[in-house]
Amino acid sequence: MRLAMIGLGRMGGNMSERLIKGGHEVVVFDRKPPTRQQYVALGATEAQSVGEIPSKLKSPRIVWIMVPAGKPVDETIAALLPGMSKGDVIIDGGNSNFHDTMRRAAELLEKGIHFVDSGTSGGIWGLANGYCLMIGASPEAFALCEPIFKTLGPPDGYAHMGPPGSGHYVKMVHNGIEYGMLQAYAEGYEILHASRDFKLDLHKIAVVWNHGSVVRSWLNELAESAFEKDADLNALRGYVDDSGEGRWTVQEAIDIDVPAPVITLSLLMRLRSRQTDSFGAKVIAALRNEFGGHAVKKS
């Protein structure tokens, strides 16, 4: 099939390469010309601007967007629309809020254009291993785009979740679960690392856990790799960003009255990681000193 890919970052670039290797014709655009040329060298066709893309595709056009959530998605769609026709498809494979996706789908449907949301997981390993695709779309748009999904995903690695918005909804909760899993591994390994009784080899522990243990997982395989490179992670600062989807998962849990304490606390721990020194902790230390004369540590 012939399609376009907008955004050639860590995900979009590798996805383009996998599609090219899978026999698809890919028109690529990125704001950085040298990045575009990297994929032209692999066999892609270059577009000089977003607005030029529709002219390089035949109806029904399929354009896949891999740009940051929010305003960049709306701006990209606006730049595409003058050249798009009824029956064309725009796929948002980024981490957009499902509310925005539902709005965009409704607006584009009025113009006869299909909007598909593909929650995409797999990270930098997706090029070799394939991507997990959680797809929200009309049945017609899903059927039209399915050859693309088959190439990007491993066997059984993609599925139609439901109407537009459902793919990003499932990916949102997926990332919320990921937050909790990461926090559990982090706490467990920190306890092991801090042990006063034993000097433990975290790499060795990760290796053995990955063979038969109930806590084995791909995430723990990545922990094994990380500890092999740097046993005490001395080269890293314990600062953890969040993409937004953890926050949205917590908000959705509140909105629909579902208790989600693990995901919620894992999000809050990410916020704590960004503080070099917690003012809240200082307040607690000061109050304990005031009411009980408990010792404090001076900065």
Kinemage of the C-alpha trace (Angstrom):
@kinemage 1
@onewidth
@group {chain A} dominant
@subgroup {mainchain}
@vectorlist {calphas} color= white
{ca met a 1} P 0.000 0.000 0.000
{ca arg a 2} L 0.975 3.627 -0.352
{ca leu a 3} L 0.701 5.894 2.679
{ca ala a 4} L 2.372 8.881 4.291
{ca met a 5} L 4.111 9.151 7.648
{ca ile a 6} L 4.364 12.525 9.366
{ca gly a 7} L 6.902 12.673 12.188
{ca leu a 8} L 10.081 10.594 11.978
{ca gly a 9} L 11.135 10.492 15.613
{ca arg a 10} L 12.040 7.360 17.547
{ca met a 11} L 8.666 5.774 16.805
{ca gly a 12} L 7.629 7.253 13.462
{ca gly a 13} L 11.028 6.722 11.878
{ca asn a 14} L 11.265 3.077 12.865
{ca met a 15} L 7.672 2.475 11.827
{ca ser a 16} L 8.437 3.966 8.418
{ca glu a 17} L 11.445 1.683 8.040
{ca arg a 18} L 9.408 -1.383 9.012
{ca leu a 19} L 6.712 -0.432 6.492
{ca ile a 20} L 9.271 0.083 3.713
{ca lys a 21} L 10.882 -3.270 4.473
{ca gly a 22} L 7.376 -4.777 4.422
{ca gly a 23} L 6.836 -3.656 0.833
{ca his a 24} L 4.767 -0.520 1.375
{ca glu a 25} L 5.371 2.755 -0.449
{ca val a 26} L 5.894 5.459 2.168
{ca val a 27} L 5.846 9.231 1.711
{ca val a 28} L 7.698 10.801 4.631
{ca phe a 29} L 7.769 14.216 6.222
{ca asp a 30} L 9.667 15.572 9.200
{ca arg a 31} L 10.540 19.147 10.084
{ca lys a 32} L 14.237 18.251 9.807
{ca pro a 33} L 15.335 17.711 6.165
{ca pro a 34} L 18.314 15.485 7.103
{ca thr a 35} L 15.909 13.163 8.920
{ca arg a 36} L 13.712 12.944 5.825
{ca gln a 37} L 16.745 12.100 3.699
{ca gln a 38} L 17.620 9.229 6.035
{ca tyr a 39} L 14.380 7.480 5.045
{ca val a 40} L 14.562 8.517 1.405
{ca ala a 41} L 17.809 6.542 1.362
{ca leu a 42} L 15.782 3.516 2.493
{ca gly a 43} L 13.302 3.934 -0.345
{ca ala a 44} L 10.766 6.463 0.923
{ca thr a 45} L 9.424 9.421 -1.077
{ca glu a 46} L 10.098 12.824 0.445
{ca ala a 47} L 7.470 15.508 1.041
{ca gln a 48} L 8.732 19.049 1.547
{ca ser a 49} L 5.731 20.062 3.674
{ca val a 50} L 2.641 18.624 5.311
{ca gly a 51} L 0.445 20.399 2.779
{ca glu a 52} L 2.270 18.688 -0.098
{ca ile a 53} L 1.555 15.180 1.160
{ca pro a 54} L -1.964 14.649 -0.266
{ca ser a 55} L -0.695 15.390 -3.787
{ca lys a 56} L 1.742 12.482 -3.472
{ca leu a 57} L -0.990 9.968 -2.603
{ca lys a 58} L -3.876 8.438 -4.525
{ca ser a 59} L -7.425 8.176 -3.155
{ca pro a 60} L -8.258 6.784 -0.759
{ca arg a 61} L -5.286 8.526 0.841
{ca ile a 62} L -3.899 7.218 4.123
{ca val a 63} L -1.814 9.554 6.268
{ca trp a 64} L -0.293 8.395 9.565
{ca ile a 65} L 0.571 11.125 12.106
{ca met a 66} L 3.261 10.609 14.761
{ca val a 67} L 3.527 14.020 16.429
{ca pro a 68} L 3.126 15.163 20.075
{ca ala a 69} L -0.391 15.172 21.509
{ca gly a 70} L -2.512 18.299 21.582
{ca lys a 71} L -2.042 21.337 19.356
{ca pro a 72} L 0.533 19.706 17.016
{ca val a 73} L -2.058 17.082 15.987
{ca asp a 74} L -4.702 19.721 15.256
{ca glu a 75} L -2.216 21.833 13.294
{ca thr a 76} L -1.125 18.830 11.244
{ca ile a 77} L -4.713 17.892 10.415
{ca ala a 78} L -5.487 21.492 9.432
{ca ala a 79} L -2.491 21.532 7.066
{ca leu a 80} L -3.603 18.263 5.445
{ca leu a 81} L -7.277 19.027 4.984
{ca pro a 82} L -7.138 21.265 1.878
{ca gly a 83} L -5.737 18.354 -0.136
{ca met a 84} L -7.831 15.564 1.366
{ca ser a 85} L -11.005 14.093 -0.139
{ca lys a 86} L -14.025 12.124 0.966
{ca gly a 87} L -13.041 8.565 1.874
{ca asp a 88} L -9.455 9.447 2.842
{ca val a 89} L -8.030 8.338 6.189
{ca ile a 90} L -5.976 10.131 8.822
{ca ile a 91} L -4.401 7.915 11.515
{ca asp a 92} L -3.160 9.360 14.793
{ca gly a 93} L -0.617 6.917 16.188
{ca gly a 94} L 0.582 9.187 18.999
{ca asn a 95} L -0.535 9.411 22.612
{ca ser a 96} L -3.517 11.717 22.203
{ca asn a 97} L -6.215 12.158 24.816
{ca phe a 98} L -9.202 10.038 23.780
{ca his a 99} L -11.562 12.989 24.281
{ca asp a 100} L -9.592 14.939 21.643
{ca thr a 101} L -9.670 11.908 19.349
{ca met a 102} L -13.441 11.605 19.572
{ca arg a 103} L -13.788 15.328 18.800
{ca arg a 104} L -11.474 15.131 15.807
{ca ala a 105} L -13.229 12.051 14.465
{ca ala a 106} L -16.619 13.765 14.636
{ca glu a 107} L -15.298 16.892 12.917
{ca leu a 108} L -13.619 14.929 10.119
{ca leu a 109} L -16.636 12.674 9.625
{ca glu a 110} L -18.617 15.760 8.612
{ca lys a 111} L -16.127 16.155 5.751
{ca gly a 112} L -16.339 12.471 4.828
{ca ile a 113} L -12.832 11.748 6.106
{ca his a 114} L -12.120 8.773 8.378
{ca phe a 115} L -10.143 9.379 11.557
{ca val a 116} L -8.397 6.362 13.062
{ca asp a 117} L -6.611 6.256 16.405
{ca ser a 118} L -3.881 3.693 16.867
{ca gly a 119} L -2.540 3.389 20.379
{ca thr a 120} L 1.006 2.271 19.661
{ca ser a 121} L 3.307 0.411 22.048
{ca gly a 122} L 6.675 -1.175 21.455
{ca gly a 123} L 9.160 1.653 21.808
{ca ile a 124} L 12.500 1.464 20.054
{ca trp a 125} L 12.216 -2.337 19.908
{ca gly a 126} L 9.235 -2.168 17.578
{ca leu a 127} L 11.334 -1.988 14.423
{ca ala a 128} L 12.618 -5.518 14.933
{ca asn a 129} L 9.848 -7.045 17.034
{ca gly a 130} L 6.741 -5.257 15.785
{ca tyr a 131} L 4.350 -2.879 17.501
{ca cys a 132} L 1.304 -3.555 19.640
{ca leu a 133} L -1.498 -1.593 17.985
{ca met a 134} L -4.773 -0.769 19.753
{ca ile a 135} L -6.999 0.613 17.014
{ca gly a 136} L -10.121 2.739 17.166
{ca ala a 137} L -11.867 3.135 13.809
{ca ser a 138} L -14.995 2.602 11.797
{ca pro a 139} L -15.171 -0.939 10.363
{ca glu a 140} L -14.620 0.477 6.867
{ca ala a 141} L -11.486 2.429 7.813
{ca phe a 142} L -10.074 -0.493 9.771
{ca ala a 143} L -10.511 -2.857 6.820
{ca leu a 144} L -8.876 -0.375 4.455
{ca cys a 145} L -5.847 0.094 6.694
{ca glu a 146} L -5.461 -3.473 7.932
{ca pro a 147} L -2.568 -4.372 5.574
{ca ile a 148} L -0.595 -1.582 7.251
{ca phe a 149} L -1.410 -2.868 10.730
{ca lys a 150} L -0.390 -6.397 9.710
{ca thr a 151} L 3.034 -5.156 8.664
{ca leu a 152} L 3.614 -3.023 11.753
{ca gly a 153} L 2.421 -5.566 14.302
{ca pro a 154} L 3.681 -9.036 15.171
{ca pro a 155} L 1.205 -11.931 14.831
{ca asp a 156} L -1.815 -11.151 17.028
{ca gly a 157} L -0.221 -7.784 17.826
{ca tyr a 158} L -3.020 -5.561 16.575
{ca ala a 159} L -6.785 -5.476 17.067
{ca his a 160} L -9.814 -3.319 16.388
{ca met a 161} L -10.901 -1.977 19.791
{ca gly a 162} L -14.066 -0.202 18.648
{ca pro a 163} L -15.080 3.213 17.278
{ca pro a 164} L -12.729 6.208 17.063
{ca gly a 165} L -11.357 7.089 20.473
{ca ser a 166} L -11.355 3.528 21.784
{ca gly a 167} L -7.796 2.843 20.651
{ca his a 168} L -6.386 5.799 22.533
{ca tyr a 169} L -8.575 4.935 25.528
{ca val a 170} L -7.121 1.420 25.712
{ca lys a 171} L -3.581 2.782 25.229
{ca met a 172} L -4.184 5.295 28.024
{ca val a 173} L -5.063 2.531 30.482
{ca his a 174} L -2.183 0.416 29.110
{ca asn a 175} L 0.217 3.194 30.073
{ca gly a 176} L -1.421 3.565 33.473
{ca ile a 177} L -0.762 -0.135 34.111
{ca glu a 178} L 2.800 0.377 32.910
{ca tyr a 179} L 3.253 3.126 35.530
{ca gly a 180} L 2.237 0.723 38.297
{ca met a 181} L 4.438 -2.107 37.024
{ca leu a 182} L 7.465 0.155 36.722
{ca gln a 183} L 6.931 1.475 40.244
{ca ala a 184} L 6.670 -2.044 41.677
{ca tyr a 185} L 9.953 -3.085 40.042
{ca ala a 186} L 11.572 0.162 41.192
{ca glu a 187} L 10.565 -0.354 44.801
{ca gly a 188} L 11.605 -4.005 44.847
{ca tyr a 189} L 15.030 -3.354 43.371
{ca glu a 190} L 15.563 -0.390 45.683
{ca ile a 191} L 14.897 -2.592 48.723
{ca leu a 192} L 17.392 -5.148 47.390
{ca his a 193} L 19.952 -2.439 46.680
{ca ala a 194} L 19.562 -0.887 50.145
{ca ser a 195} L 19.852 -4.153 52.095
{ca arg a 196} L 22.027 -3.822 55.204
{ca asp a 197} L 22.525 -7.561 55.570
{ca phe a 198} L 23.481 -8.562 52.041
{ca lys a 199} L 25.477 -7.135 49.144
{ca leu a 200} L 23.219 -8.271 46.339
{ca asp a 201} L 23.943 -8.461 42.615
{ca leu a 202} L 20.874 -6.911 40.993
{ca his a 203} L 21.850 -8.102 37.532
{ca lys a 204} L 22.094 -11.687 38.751
{ca ile a 205} L 18.697 -11.350 40.457
{ca ala a 206} L 17.111 -9.954 37.304
{ca val a 207} L 18.535 -12.836 35.274
{ca val a 208} L 17.169 -15.524 37.579
{ca trp a 209} L 13.786 -13.786 37.868
{ca asn a 210} L 13.507 -13.899 34.094
{ca his a 211} L 13.645 -17.702 34.124
{ca gly a 212} L 10.488 -19.242 35.540
{ca ser a 213} L 9.562 -16.553 38.059
{ca val a 214} L 6.021 -15.179 38.283
{ca val a 215} L 7.494 -11.653 38.053
{ca arg a 216} L 9.343 -12.333 34.791
{ca ser a 217} L 8.411 -9.890 32.036
{ca trp a 218} L 9.813 -7.839 29.190
{ca leu a 219} L 10.233 -4.949 31.635
{ca asn a 220} L 12.367 -7.143 33.858
{ca glu a 221} L 14.392 -8.228 30.834
{ca leu a 222} L 15.097 -4.524 30.315
{ca ala a 223} L 16.080 -4.259 33.992
{ca glu a 224} L 18.498 -7.140 33.413
{ca ser a 225} L 20.013 -5.222 30.503
{ca ala a 226} L 20.235 -1.966 32.467
{ca phe a 227} L 21.932 -3.556 35.497
{ca glu a 228} L 24.394 -5.352 33.241
{ca lys a 229} L 25.493 -1.991 31.842
{ca asp a 230} L 25.561 -0.118 35.166
{ca ala a 231} L 25.041 -2.233 38.294
{ca asp a 232} L 24.268 0.747 40.563
{ca leu a 233} L 22.779 2.998 37.842
{ca asn a 234} L 25.322 5.634 38.842
{ca ala a 235} L 25.180 7.312 35.449
{ca leu a 236} L 21.491 8.127 35.813
{ca arg a 237} L 19.596 10.791 37.705
{ca gly a 238} L 16.361 9.582 39.299
{ca tyr a 239} L 14.166 12.028 37.395
{ca val a 240} L 11.086 10.513 35.745
{ca asp a 241} L 8.818 12.309 33.277
{ca asp a 242} L 5.265 11.319 32.454
{ca ser a 243} L 3.692 11.408 29.003
{ca gly a 244} L 0.286 12.523 30.265
{ca glu a 245} L -1.480 9.211 29.863
{ca gly a 246} L -0.865 8.227 33.475
{ca arg a 247} L -2.584 11.445 34.544
{ca trp a 248} L -5.459 10.813 32.160
{ca thr a 249} L -5.873 7.271 33.479
{ca val a 250} L -6.090 8.547 37.052
{ca gln a 251} L -8.576 11.231 36.021
{ca glu a 252} L -10.718 8.684 34.182
{ca ala a 253} L -10.681 6.412 37.241
{ca ile a 254} L -11.945 9.318 39.342
{ca asp a 255} L -14.572 10.239 36.748
{ca ile a 256} L -16.041 6.729 36.604
{ca asp a 257} L -15.621 5.941 40.321
{ca val a 258} L -13.044 3.167 39.919
{ca pro a 259} L -10.447 2.944 42.717
{ca ala a 260} L -6.937 2.850 41.218
{ca pro a 261} L -4.538 3.406 44.135
{ca val a 262} L -1.492 1.705 42.593
{ca ile a 263} L -1.605 3.696 39.353
{ca thr a 264} L -2.378 6.914 41.238
{ca leu a 265} L 0.521 6.522 43.656
{ca ser a 266} L 2.907 5.541 40.869
{ca leu a 267} L 2.044 8.822 39.131
{ca leu a 268} L 2.623 10.798 42.331
{ca met a 269} L 6.009 9.114 42.779
{ca arg a 270} L 7.015 10.406 39.358
{ca leu a 271} L 6.219 13.923 40.530
{ca arg a 272} L 8.347 13.352 43.637
{ca ser a 273} L 11.260 12.241 41.461
{ca arg a 274} L 11.481 15.729 39.997
{ca gln a 275} L 12.148 17.393 43.336
{ca thr a 276} L 15.782 17.659 44.342
{ca asp a 277} L 14.597 18.278 47.895
{ca ser a 278} L 10.962 17.967 48.954
{ca phe a 279} L 9.570 21.040 50.690
{ca gly a 280} L 6.722 18.871 51.948
{ca ala a 281} L 9.239 16.572 53.631
{ca lys a 282} L 10.857 19.621 55.217
{ca val a 283} L 7.473 20.664 56.632
{ca ile a 284} L 6.962 17.199 58.144
{ca ala a 285} L 10.478 17.248 59.651
{ca ala a 286} L 9.888 20.716 61.102
{ca leu a 287} L 6.544 19.767 62.641
{ca arg a 288} L 7.925 16.549 64.159
{ca asn a 289} L 10.691 18.634 65.690
{ca glu a 290} L 8.191 21.182 67.008
{ca phe a 291} L 5.742 18.788 68.641
{ca gly a 292} L 8.072 16.011 69.718
{ca gly a 293} L 11.577 17.369 69.671
{ca his a 294} L 12.497 14.808 67.010
{ca ala a 295} L 15.935 15.277 65.489
{ca val a 296} L 16.226 17.056 62.148
{ca lys a 297} L 18.967 17.035 59.548
{ca lys a 298} L 20.295 20.407 58.498
{ca ser a 299} L 20.802 21.223 54.828
